[in-house]
Amino acid sequence: MKKLITLLLFIVSSLAYGDIIGLGKPFSRGELITYDLHVEFDLTKYVEGFGLSGNESETNKTYYQEFIATPDKSGSYLFNNYASSLIGLEGATTDTQLLIYNQAPTSLIIDGPWGFNNGSGTGFVGGVPQQSEGESDQPSFIGEPGAFSGSFDLEKGIDYTIVFSSFDYEAFGHMDVNITGPGYITSAIPEPSLYALMFGWTAFLYVAIGRKNA
């Protein structure tokens, strides 16, 4: 039984981290610094019923993955989703979105971001653009389906919440992203509360069984 609990501890702790691979391995590209990230979506990170239209239901999930990025130099940083393997309700998709918050949001995805990109030439910075009355439900900045690729002017020392997602319903899988800019990025991946709870409960069982067998 103790061996089983030990195995559960290992599995749970492994799941809690490693969802974005490559944050700790920057490399130089001329005078710029590049991060090559492998981003894996997490089954516990999603919002339900976001941007409903057509036949979608309020339980349809929009999955995402996020991290906190703090640049050590101000300047323009390019975020380029150069590959992905995502499958949604209508099959495989390459439609991906990048959301950037310059202040900690209450609800990721639901709260309007400071910066957004859905492909070359689409997106915004400085907050969600206001739509005129009578415009379609689909915001004009969403653009045509495609992979995000855009540059943002980030300030030194600011904690940005970087969110990778696909607005295709139930799209789940992984993507590969390059971030290139003038400086290094201090990063952190928030630990899902569910994993923390599971880890704590498993640790409790381990201690309790150990005391019983002592």
PENOR-V241995 format. One record per pair of residues at least 24 apart in sequence whose ideal C-beta (glycine too) atoms are under 8 Angstrom apart, sorted by the first residue. I is the first residue (numbers start at 1). GAP is how many residues later the second one is. D is the distance in Angstrom with one decimal. If there is no record, write none. Layout:
((I;GAP;D) (I;GAP;D))
This chain:
((1;208;6.0) (2;204;7.1) (2;207;6.0) (2;208;7.0) (2;211;7.5) (5;197;6.3) (5;200;5.5) (5;201;4.5) (5;204;6.5) (6;200;7.1) (8;194;4.9) (9;190;7.2) (9;193;5.3) (9;194;6.6) (9;197;6.5) (12;183;6.3) (12;186;5.0) (12;187;4.9) (12;190;5.8) (13;186;6.2) (15;180;5.9) (16;175;5.3) (16;176;6.9) (16;179;4.0) (16;180;7.3) (16;183;6.7) (17;172;6.8) (17;174;7.4) (19;46;5.6) (19;170;6.2) (20;45;6.3) (20;47;5.5) (20;169;5.9) (23;44;6.7) (23;162;7.5) (23;164;4.4) (23;166;7.6) (24;163;7.8) (26;158;5.8) (26;159;7.5) (29;151;6.4) (31;151;7.3) (32;148;5.3) (32;149;6.4) (32;150;6.2) (33;147;7.2) (33;148;6.3) (33;149;7.1) (33;150;6.2) (33;151;5.6) (33;152;7.9) (34;144;6.0) (34;145;6.9) (34;146;4.5) (35;143;7.1) (35;144;4.5) (35;145;7.8) (35;150;6.7) (36;140;7.3) (36;141;7.9) (36;142;5.7) (37;139;6.9) (37;140;4.6) (37;141;7.5) (37;142;6.8) (38;136;6.5) (38;138;5.7) (39;26;5.2) (39;125;5.1) (39;135;6.0) (39;136;5.0) (39;137;7.2) (39;138;5.8) (40;25;6.7) (40;133;8.0) (40;134;4.6) (41;24;5.4) (41;45;7.9) (41;131;5.3) (41;132;6.3) (41;133;6.6) (42;150;6.7) (43;129;7.7) (44;148;4.8) (44;150;5.0) (44;151;7.3) (45;63;8.0) (45;147;6.6) (47;60;7.1) (47;61;7.2) (47;62;4.7) (47;63;5.8) (50;59;5.7) (50;60;6.7) (50;117;7.4) (51;116;6.4) (53;84;6.2) (53;85;7.4) (56;113;5.5) (60;29;7.2) (60;109;4.2) (60;110;6.1) (61;108;7.1) (61;109;5.6) (62;47;6.0) (62;103;6.2) (62;104;7.6) (62;105;6.2) (62;107;6.8) (62;109;7.8) (63;102;6.8) (63;103;7.3) (63;107;7.6) (63;108;6.5) (63;109;5.2) (64;44;6.3) (64;45;6.0) (64;99;5.4) (64;100;6.4) (64;101;3.9) (65;98;7.5) (65;99;5.1) (65;100;7.7) (66;42;6.2) (66;95;5.9) (66;96;6.2) (66;97;4.5) (66;98;7.1) (66;123;7.7) (66;124;6.8) (67;94;7.8) (67;95;5.6) (67;120;5.3) (67;121;6.5) (67;122;4.8) (67;123;7.6) (68;91;5.5) (68;92;7.2) (68;93;5.9) (68;94;7.5) (68;119;6.4) (68;120;4.6) (68;121;7.7) (68;122;7.0) (69;85;7.8) (69;90;7.6) (69;91;4.9) (69;92;7.9) (69;93;5.1) (69;116;4.9) (69;117;7.6) (69;118;5.5) (70;87;6.6) (70;88;6.8) (70;89;5.2) (70;90;7.3) (70;115;6.6) (70;116;4.3) (70;117;7.4) (71;83;4.9) (71;84;7.2) (71;85;5.7) (71;86;7.6) (71;87;7.3) (71;89;7.8) (71;110;6.8) (71;112;5.0) (71;113;7.5) (71;114;5.6) (72;84;6.2) (72;85;7.8) (72;111;4.6) (72;112;5.0) (72;113;7.4) (72;114;6.9) (73;83;5.6) (73;108;7.5) (73;109;4.7) (73;110;2.8) (73;111;7.7) (74;79;7.5) (74;80;6.8) (74;81;5.0) (74;82;4.5) (74;108;7.8) (74;109;7.8) (75;78;6.9) (75;79;7.1) (75;106;5.9) (75;107;3.9) (75;108;6.7) (76;75;4.9) (76;76;7.1) (76;77;5.5) (76;78;7.9) (76;105;6.6) (76;106;7.5) (77;74;6.6) (77;75;5.7) (77;76;7.8) (77;77;5.1) (77;102;6.1) (77;103;6.9) (77;104;3.4) (77;105;7.8) (78;71;7.6) (78;72;7.3) (78;73;4.7) (78;100;7.3) (78;101;7.1) (78;102;4.7) (78;103;6.8) (79;38;6.7) (79;69;6.5) (79;70;7.2) (79;71;6.2) (79;72;7.6) (79;73;7.1) (79;83;7.8) (79;98;6.5) (79;99;7.7) (79;100;5.6) (80;68;7.7) (80;69;4.6) (80;97;6.7) (80;98;4.6) (80;99;7.9) (80;100;7.5) (81;66;4.2) (81;67;4.9) (81;68;6.5) (81;83;7.6) (81;94;5.5) (81;95;7.2) (81;96;5.2) (82;65;7.4) (82;94;5.8) (82;95;7.3) (82;96;6.1) (83;92;6.8) (83;93;4.3) (84;63;6.6) (84;82;7.9) (84;89;7.0) (84;90;7.0) (84;91;3.8) (84;92;6.9) (85;88;4.7) (85;89;5.6) (85;90;7.4) (86;80;5.4) (86;82;7.3) (86;85;4.6) (86;86;6.7) (86;87;4.1) (86;88;7.5) (86;89;6.8) (87;84;6.8) (87;85;6.5) (87;86;5.8) (88;78;6.9) (88;80;3.9) (88;81;5.7) (88;82;5.0) (88;83;3.6) (88;84;7.5) (89;79;7.3) (89;80;4.9) (89;81;4.8) (90;78;7.0) (93;52;7.5) (93;73;6.1) (93;75;4.4) (93;78;5.4) (94;51;7.5) (94;52;6.8) (94;53;5.4) (95;50;3.9) (95;51;6.3) (95;52;7.4) (95;71;5.7) (95;72;6.8) (95;73;5.3) (95;76;7.6) (96;50;7.9) (96;51;5.0) (96;52;5.2) (96;68;7.0) (96;69;7.1) (96;70;5.0) (96;79;6.0) (97;51;5.9) (97;67;7.8) (97;68;5.0) (97;69;6.5) (97;70;5.5) (98;25;7.7) (98;50;4.2) (98;52;7.0) (98;64;7.5) (98;65;7.2) (98;66;6.4) (98;67;8.0) (99;63;7.8) (99;64;4.1) (99;66;6.8) (100;52;6.1) (100;60;5.6) (100;61;7.2) (100;62;5.8) (100;63;7.4) (101;59;6.7) (101;60;4.1) (101;62;7.3) (102;56;6.1) (102;58;5.8) (104;55;7.5) (104;57;6.4) (105;56;6.4) (108;53;7.3) (108;55;5.6) (109;54;6.8) (109;56;6.4) (113;50;7.3) (115;37;5.0) (116;25;6.3) (117;31;4.4) (117;32;7.0) (117;33;3.5) (117;35;7.9) (118;24;5.7) (118;25;4.8) (118;28;6.7) (118;30;5.7) (119;24;5.6) (119;25;6.9) (119;27;3.8) (119;28;6.5) (119;29;6.1) (119;30;6.3) (119;31;7.8) (120;26;7.9) (120;29;5.0) (120;30;6.9) (122;28;7.8) (123;25;7.7) (123;27;5.2) (125;27;6.1) (125;28;7.3) (142;25;7.6) (154;27;7.1) (156;27;7.2))
